Amino acid sequence: MTAMAPSTVDYARQVAEQVLDPELPVLTLAELGVLRAVELAGDTVLVTITPTYSGCPALDEMRADLRKGLREAGFAHVEVRTVLSPAWTTDWISEDGRRKLTEHGIAPPRRIGPRLAGPVPLRLDPPSAVVPCPRCGSRDTVELSRFSSTACKALRSCSACAEPFEHVKEI
């Protein structure tokens, strides 16, 4: 990281952008799209995040990791705010984030595009879309379980290479 005066908002943003997601530690919170804003208000760094969903069990860990990283970088006063609107969507995962997921054997979600204002639609039935294997690229995959190591991922298997893999579900 480039050495900068610890009082600049650019430096605070650089630090916050390096904090890893506790459930998908191959991604930063910025790559995952949950890091919304980093601002300075006097001597306080204000960080705004939007969780992947309102009941996300990693939210407390995200806040703690952001506070820890910024304090270690020289910011004595850090406030982490959570906003739920607009609701997070998997479309907010950056291209680098999608590439990193694939490189680590996790199928990234496909893009779903803009939504109308209002409640976030919830699908209870399994998706009908084809999910390519992140290891061999085969489109011949099957869902083994709608839930995997976290609620936002499904467990799938590739019929071509016989490897299991996780898929980040589209939200």
C-alpha positions in Angstrom: 0.0 0.0 0.0 1.3 3.5 -0.8 2.4 5.5 2.2 0.0 8.4 2.6 -0.9 10.7 5.5 -3.4 8.8 7.7 -5.8 11.7 7.8 -6.8 11.5 4.1 -10.0 10.0 2.9 -8.2 8.4 0.0 -5.9 6.6 2.4 -8.9 5.5 4.5 -10.7 4.2 1.4 -7.5 2.3 0.3 -7.4 0.6 3.7 -11.1 -0.2 3.8 -10.9 -1.6 0.2 -8.4 -4.2 1.3 -10.5 -5.8 4.1 -11.4 -9.4 3.2 -14.9 -10.8 3.3 -15.0 -13.2 6.3 -17.1 -15.8 4.4 -15.4 -15.5 1.0 -11.9 -14.5 2.0 -10.7 -14.6 -1.7 -12.6 -11.3 -2.1 -12.4 -8.0 -0.4 -15.5 -6.2 0.8 -15.0 -3.8 -2.1 -14.9 -6.6 -4.7 -18.0 -8.2 -3.1 -19.7 -4.9 -3.5 -20.7 -4.4 0.2 -18.4 -1.4 0.8 -20.5 1.6 -0.2 -18.7 4.7 1.0 -15.7 5.9 3.0 -15.8 9.5 4.3 -14.1 11.7 6.9 -16.2 13.7 9.4 -13.7 15.6 11.4 -11.4 13.0 12.9 -13.8 10.1 12.4 -13.8 7.7 9.4 -17.3 6.9 8.4 -17.6 3.6 6.5 -21.0 2.6 5.0 -21.6 -1.0 4.1 -24.6 -2.9 2.7 -24.7 -6.6 3.8 -25.4 -9.3 1.2 -28.7 -9.8 3.1 -30.1 -8.4 6.3 -29.6 -11.5 8.3 -26.0 -12.0 7.2 -24.1 -13.7 10.1 -20.8 -12.2 8.9 -21.9 -8.6 9.3 -20.5 -8.2 12.8 -17.2 -9.6 11.6 -17.1 -7.2 8.6 -17.6 -4.2 11.0 -14.9 -5.5 13.3 -12.4 -6.1 10.5 -13.1 -2.6 9.0 -12.6 -1.0 12.4 -9.4 -3.0 13.1 -7.9 -2.3 9.7 -8.5 1.4 9.9 -7.3 1.7 13.5 -4.1 -0.2 12.6 -3.6 2.3 9.7 -3.7 5.2 12.2 -7.4 6.2 12.3 -8.4 6.5 16.0 -12.1 7.0 15.4 -14.0 4.7 13.1 -17.7 4.4 12.7 -19.2 1.6 10.5 -22.8 2.2 9.3 -25.0 -0.4 7.8 -27.6 0.6 5.1 -30.1 -1.8 3.7 -31.5 0.3 0.9 -30.9 -0.2 -1.9 -30.6 -3.9 -1.2 -27.3 -5.5 -2.2 -27.4 -7.6 -5.4 -24.9 -10.0 -6.8 -24.6 -7.6 -9.7 -22.4 -5.5 -7.4 -19.7 -8.1 -7.4 -16.8 -6.6 -9.4 -15.3 -8.2 -12.5 -12.1 -8.8 -10.4 -14.3 -10.4 -7.8 -16.0 -12.7 -10.3 -12.6 -13.7 -11.7 -11.2 -14.4 -8.3 -14.2 -16.6 -7.4 -13.7 -18.7 -10.6 -9.9 -18.9 -10.0 -10.7 -20.4 -6.5 -13.2 -23.0 -7.8 -16.4 -21.1 -6.9 -18.9 -20.4 -9.7 -19.8 -16.7 -9.7 -23.4 -15.6 -10.1 -24.6 -14.5 -13.5 -25.7 -10.9 -13.9 -29.4 -10.3 -13.4 -29.6 -6.7 -14.4 -31.5 -3.7 -13.0 -34.6 -4.2 -10.9 -37.7 -2.2 -10.4 -38.0 -0.2 -7.1 -39.6 -2.1 -4.3 -39.1 -5.4 -2.5 -36.3 -7.7 -3.6 -37.9 -10.8 -5.2 -37.2 -14.1 -3.5 -37.2 -17.3 -5.4 -37.8 -20.4 -3.4 -37.5 -22.8 -6.4 -34.1 -23.8 -7.7 -32.7 -21.8 -10.6 -33.1 -23.2 -14.0 -30.0 -21.5 -15.5 -27.0 -23.5 -16.4 -24.0 -23.0 -14.1 -20.7 -23.7 -15.8 -18.0 -25.6 -13.8 -15.3 -23.1 -12.6 -12.7 -25.8 -12.9 -13.2 -27.3 -16.4 -15.9 -25.0 -17.9 -18.4 -27.7 -18.6 -22.0 -26.7 -18.7 -23.1 -30.2 -17.6 -23.5 -29.5 -13.9 -26.1 -30.4 -11.3 -27.2 -28.9 -8.1 -26.6 -31.2 -5.1 -27.8 -28.9 -2.4 -29.5 -25.5 -2.5 -27.3 -24.5 0.5 -23.6 -25.0 0.9 -21.1 -23.6 3.4 -23.1 -20.4 3.6 -26.8 -19.6 2.8 -25.8 -17.5 -0.2 -24.0 -20.5 -2.0 -25.3 -23.7 -3.5 -23.4 -27.0 -3.8 -23.0 -28.3 -7.3 -21.2 -31.1 -9.1 -19.7 -31.3 -12.6 -20.6 -34.3 -14.6 -17.6 -33.8 -16.9 -14.7 -33.6 -14.3 -16.7 -35.1 -11.4 -15.6 -32.3 -9.1 -18.0 -30.6 -6.6 -18.0 -26.9 -6.4 -19.9 -24.0 -4.8 -22.0 -21.5 -6.7 -22.8 -18.0 -5.4 -26.5 -17.7 -5.9 -28.0 -14.8 -7.8 -29.7 -12.3 -5.5 
